[in-house]
Amino acid sequence: MVMLNGFSDLMEILVSLTGFGIIIGEMISLSVALVTGFWLFIKGGTSALTGFGIGSGVDFLTGSFAPSKTGGLIASMVKINAAAEEPEED
């Protein structure tokens, strides 16, 4: 998932720099966001979507130039892993 979001962020940076393929870049971004949102929902419920939502919001505010969706995904994964219960050792 991190590689998928990293690819999406890279494509958005290239589109921002060149201005070529804006529609294709937005379609890639939307499809990656939907897949990632569904994966995070399955992994950790609605509370896991907050970090990814914040990352997507920062991505929108910076004009898709900063790789903040990938950062939001990593923050959400850390939050999910921290909330998971560790097995008790006997």
C-alpha positions as CSV (number, residue, x, y, z in Angstrom):
1,M,0.0,0.0,0.0
2,V,2.9,2.4,0.7
3,M,4.3,1.7,-2.7
4,L,0.9,2.2,-4.3
5,N,0.4,5.6,-2.6
6,G,4.0,6.5,-3.3
7,F,3.4,5.9,-7.0
8,S,0.3,8.0,-6.9
9,D,2.1,10.9,-5.2
10,L,5.0,10.6,-7.8
11,M,2.5,10.8,-10.6
12,E,0.8,13.8,-9.1
13,I,4.2,15.6,-8.7
14,L,5.0,14.9,-12.3
15,V,1.6,16.2,-13.4
16,S,2.1,19.3,-11.3
17,L,5.5,20.0,-12.8
18,T,4.6,19.3,-16.4
19,G,0.9,20.0,-16.6
20,F,0.6,17.0,-18.9
21,G,-2.0,14.3,-18.3
22,I,-4.0,16.1,-15.6
23,I,-7.1,13.9,-16.1
24,I,-5.1,10.7,-16.1
25,G,-3.3,11.8,-12.9
26,E,-6.5,12.6,-11.2
27,M,-8.0,9.3,-12.2
28,I,-5.0,7.5,-10.7
29,S,-5.2,9.5,-7.6
30,L,-8.9,8.9,-7.1
31,S,-8.6,5.1,-7.7
32,V,-5.7,4.8,-5.3
33,A,-7.5,6.9,-2.7
34,L,-10.6,4.6,-2.9
35,V,-8.5,1.4,-2.7
36,T,-6.4,2.7,0.2
37,G,-9.5,4.0,2.1
38,F,-11.2,0.6,1.7
39,W,-8.1,-1.2,2.9
40,L,-7.7,1.1,5.9
41,F,-11.4,0.6,6.8
42,I,-11.0,-3.2,6.7
43,K,-7.8,-3.0,8.8
44,G,-8.9,-0.7,11.5
45,G,-12.4,0.6,11.1
46,T,-13.4,4.3,10.7
47,S,-10.8,5.5,13.3
48,A,-8.0,4.4,10.9
49,L,-9.3,6.7,8.2
50,T,-8.5,9.9,10.2
51,G,-4.8,9.9,9.4
52,F,-5.3,9.2,5.8
53,G,-8.0,11.9,5.6
54,I,-5.7,14.4,7.1
55,G,-3.0,13.4,4.7
56,S,-5.4,13.8,1.8
57,G,-6.5,17.2,3.0
58,V,-2.9,18.4,3.2
59,D,-2.3,16.9,-0.3
60,F,-5.2,19.0,-1.6
61,L,-4.0,22.2,0.1
62,T,-0.5,21.9,-1.3
63,G,-1.7,21.4,-4.8
64,S,-0.7,17.7,-4.9
65,F,2.9,18.6,-4.8
66,A,3.8,17.2,-1.4
67,P,3.7,13.4,-0.8
68,S,1.3,13.7,2.1
69,K,-1.0,10.9,1.1
70,T,1.8,8.4,1.7
71,G,2.6,10.2,5.0
72,G,-1.0,9.9,6.0
73,L,-1.1,6.2,5.1
74,I,2.0,5.6,7.2
75,A,0.5,7.5,10.1
76,S,-2.7,5.5,9.9
77,M,-0.7,2.2,9.8
78,V,1.3,3.3,12.9
79,K,-2.0,4.1,14.6
80,I,-3.6,0.8,13.7
81,N,-0.5,-1.2,14.9
82,A,-0.3,0.8,18.1
83,A,-4.0,0.1,18.9
84,A,-3.6,-3.6,18.3
85,E,-3.5,-5.7,21.4
86,E,-0.3,-7.6,22.0
87,P,-0.6,-11.2,22.9
88,E,0.0,-12.1,26.5
89,E,3.0,-14.2,27.2
90,D,2.7,-17.0,29.8
